[in-house]
Amino acid sequence: MLTQEQCTFYEENGYIGVEAVLTAEEVADLQRVTDEFVEKSREVNEHTDIFDLEPGHTAANPRVRRIKSPALYHTVYDQTLRHPKVLDIVEQLIGGSGVRYNGHKLNMKYPEFGSPVEWHQDWAFYPHTNDDLLAVGIVIDDMTVENGALMIIPGSHKGPTLDHHQNGAFIGAVTDPDFTPDGAVPVELKAGGITIHHVRALHGSAPNTSNKSRRLLLFQYCAVDAWPLKGIPDWDTFNDLIIRGEPTNQPRMVAAPVRMPEPYAELKGSIYEVQTLLENPLYAKAQ
């Protein structure tokens, strides 16, 4: 559980890093399973429902930048999604109505490569009736500035939802001409720690310039009474995503700045693919 000081830091800054949430054995399991998935990626030569590939991926030199929805494909990932220590912390930060998840992925940056993620707000992708949503990053490898640590702009979760559209189409990256990532800070943690950032916090990550991998398993959590503004697939499917708490048909409404992610860019796919359309990236594109 977080201390009151840690909770206050999160409320004021929109992020926090917490060391040693997972055990060494749990981290080793995540590393092993992730290595196994990368080995499986040798069998494919284009993006699939599981793998989002780095440019230059080959069977001889596999490069995976994302495992999509990993908890669907291995119990180790699913158990981590439901980890009691993680959920206890999440409940502290989003209130007592219960916890639902609305997405998961494993982002990987290879040594001296690793695609950047341009500056964005998760809220731009999936606005809800209230903003008690956050993302937890399970740190699988020690995360440093050199290997592409998550970067956050403190306090940005209290500001506006910036434009993520270009030429009228949503491209998943901030396009406001006056935006600069001034004041951004890295979240550096040892393997087994977790990052937490508010759904409205501005964040991104640079390419990996080190000789060490950076793998970050990301889980998106929200309060049970936060409903997506784009609607739900159906009642049962929506409630299957609840990990703690009970279903409710009374969404909690809170005033928050919203821009809907419509119309979407013609190039569909992961954030990496959509952001390739960005005309003025702030991070150098990986080669």
Number of C-alpha atoms within 10 A of each C-alpha: 15 13 10 10 9 15 18 14 14 19 16 14 19 24 27 20 17 19 14 13 19 19 12 12 10 16 19 15 15 22 15 12 15 22 12 11 17 17 15 13 25 16 11 14 14 13 15 12 9 16 23 21 22 23 14 11 17 17 13 7 11 19 24 26 23 25 24 19 19 24 21 11 13 13 12 16 22 15 12 20 23 15 13 11 12 17 20 13 18 24 18 14 20 19 13 13 17 19 26 24 23 16 15 23 19 23 20 24 28 22 17 18 22 28 24 22 24 24 27 23 24 22 24 24 19 17 24 23 17 19 23 21 26 25 23 25 24 27 27 27 22 18 23 18 18 17 27 32 25 23 21 25 20 22 18 20 23 16 12 13 22 20 22 25 23 17 8 11 14 25 30 30 29 26 21 12 8 5 12 11 14 8 10 16 15 18 20 23 22 15 24 23 22 26 21 23 25 30 25 27 26 27 25 23 21 25 24 25 17 18 12 19 21 24 27 25 25 22 23 21 27 27 27 29 22 23 23 15 13 11 9 12 8 8 10 10 10 16 16 11 16 19 16 17 13 13 18 13 9 10 15 16 13 12 8 16 15 17 17 17 20 14 11 15 19 11 13 10 13 13 16 20 14 18 23 15 17 17 9 10 17 18 15 12 15 14 11
